[in-house]
């Protein structure tokens, strides 16, 4: 019985540290994904003189869109092979033109809702 109490005490100390590290790793992954998407968007703009619109979304990096403005140059295989999901299983979002920068790329964060304090976006890159 004493052994179980000791194990319980140890777990109460260790578990929060592990949970904090998992959350930090998820946030780091989101920043890396956003940087990869931002690089693909830069290439898209270089080839087409404009970013995809909000309506076209990030899918315009993978598949040639039929929504105006239609890109003049679209490489076979797209600008990115596959769009990653954020660490919480949601798609990354695009606002173009951006509200904060030229384009805003973001994860809705752990709560899965846009516009809340846990959103992680390319506007956070300066904080890294």
C-alpha positions as CSV (number, residue, x, y, z in Angstrom):
1,X,0.0,0.0,0.0
2,X,2.8,2.4,0.8
3,X,4.4,1.6,-2.5
4,X,1.3,2.7,-4.3
5,X,1.2,6.0,-2.4
6,X,4.8,6.6,-3.3
7,X,4.2,5.8,-7.0
8,X,1.1,8.1,-6.9
9,X,3.2,11.0,-5.5
10,X,5.9,10.5,-8.1
11,X,3.4,10.5,-10.9
12,X,1.8,13.7,-9.6
13,X,5.2,15.4,-9.9
14,X,6.3,13.8,-13.2
15,X,3.0,13.9,-15.2
16,X,2.6,17.7,-15.4
17,X,6.2,18.0,-16.8
18,X,5.5,15.4,-19.5
19,X,2.2,17.1,-20.4
20,X,4.0,20.4,-20.7
21,X,6.6,19.0,-23.0
22,X,4.0,17.4,-25.2
23,X,2.2,20.7,-25.6
24,X,5.5,22.5,-26.3
25,X,6.4,19.9,-29.0
26,X,3.0,20.3,-30.6
27,X,3.5,24.1,-30.8
28,X,7.0,23.7,-32.2
29,X,5.6,21.3,-34.9
30,X,2.9,23.9,-35.8
31,X,5.6,26.5,-36.3
32,X,7.6,24.2,-38.5
33,X,4.5,23.3,-40.6
34,X,3.6,27.0,-41.0
35,X,7.1,27.8,-42.2
36,X,6.9,25.0,-44.8
37,X,3.5,26.3,-46.0
38,X,4.9,29.9,-46.0
39,X,7.8,28.7,-48.2
40,X,5.4,27.1,-50.7
41,X,3.3,30.3,-50.7
42,X,6.4,32.3,-51.6
43,X,7.1,30.0,-54.5
44,X,3.5,30.2,-55.6
45,X,3.8,34.0,-55.6
46,X,7.1,34.0,-57.4
47,X,5.6,32.0,-60.2
48,X,2.2,33.7,-60.4
49,X,2.8,37.2,-59.1
50,X,0.1,36.8,-56.4
51,X,-0.8,34.6,-53.5
52,X,-3.8,32.3,-53.5
53,X,-6.9,34.0,-52.2
54,X,-8.7,33.1,-49.0
55,X,-11.4,31.5,-51.1
56,X,-8.8,29.3,-53.0
57,X,-7.2,28.4,-49.7
58,X,-4.1,26.4,-49.1
59,X,-5.4,23.6,-51.3
60,X,-4.3,25.9,-54.2
61,X,-0.7,24.8,-53.3
62,X,-1.5,21.2,-53.9
63,X,-4.0,21.2,-56.8
64,X,-4.5,23.8,-59.5
65,X,-7.5,25.9,-58.6
66,X,-10.4,26.7,-60.9
67,X,-11.3,29.7,-58.8
68,X,-10.2,33.1,-60.2
69,X,-7.4,34.2,-60.3
70,X,-6.3,30.9,-61.9
71,X,-2.5,30.5,-61.6
72,X,-0.7,30.8,-64.9
73,X,2.1,28.5,-63.7
74,X,1.4,25.4,-61.8
75,X,4.1,22.7,-61.5
76,X,3.4,19.1,-61.8
77,X,3.0,17.8,-58.3
78,X,2.0,21.2,-57.0
79,X,3.9,23.6,-54.8
80,X,3.7,21.3,-51.9
81,X,3.0,17.6,-52.1
82,X,0.5,17.4,-49.3
83,X,-0.9,19.9,-46.8
84,X,-0.1,18.9,-43.2
85,X,-2.7,18.8,-40.5
86,X,-1.9,20.8,-37.4
87,X,-0.9,18.8,-34.3
88,X,-4.6,18.8,-33.1
89,X,-5.8,17.2,-36.4
90,X,-7.2,20.4,-38.0
91,X,-6.4,22.0,-41.3
92,X,-4.1,25.1,-41.4
93,X,-6.0,28.2,-42.4
94,X,-5.1,31.0,-44.9
95,X,-6.3,34.6,-45.0
96,X,-5.1,36.3,-48.1
97,X,-4.6,39.2,-48.2
98,X,-3.7,38.9,-44.6
99,X,-5.0,40.9,-41.7
100,X,-1.7,40.9,-39.9
101,X,0.8,40.3,-42.7
102,X,0.7,39.9,-46.5
103,X,-0.8,36.5,-45.9
104,X,-1.8,35.0,-42.6
105,X,-1.3,31.2,-42.1
106,X,-2.4,29.8,-38.9
107,X,-3.5,26.8,-36.8
108,X,-6.6,27.2,-34.7
109,X,-4.6,25.7,-31.8
110,X,-5.7,23.1,-29.3
111,X,-9.3,24.5,-29.0
112,X,-9.9,24.2,-32.8
113,X,-11.5,27.6,-32.9
114,X,-10.2,30.6,-35.0
115,X,-9.8,33.9,-33.4
116,X,-8.9,32.7,-29.9
117,X,-5.7,33.2,-27.8
118,X,-4.3,29.8,-28.6
119,X,-4.2,30.3,-32.4
120,X,-0.6,29.8,-33.7
121,X,0.3,31.7,-36.9
122,X,3.0,33.1,-39.0
123,X,2.7,36.3,-37.1
124,X,4.3,34.4,-34.2
125,X,7.4,33.6,-36.1
126,X,9.1,36.8,-34.8
127,X,8.7,35.4,-31.3
128,X,10.7,32.3,-32.0
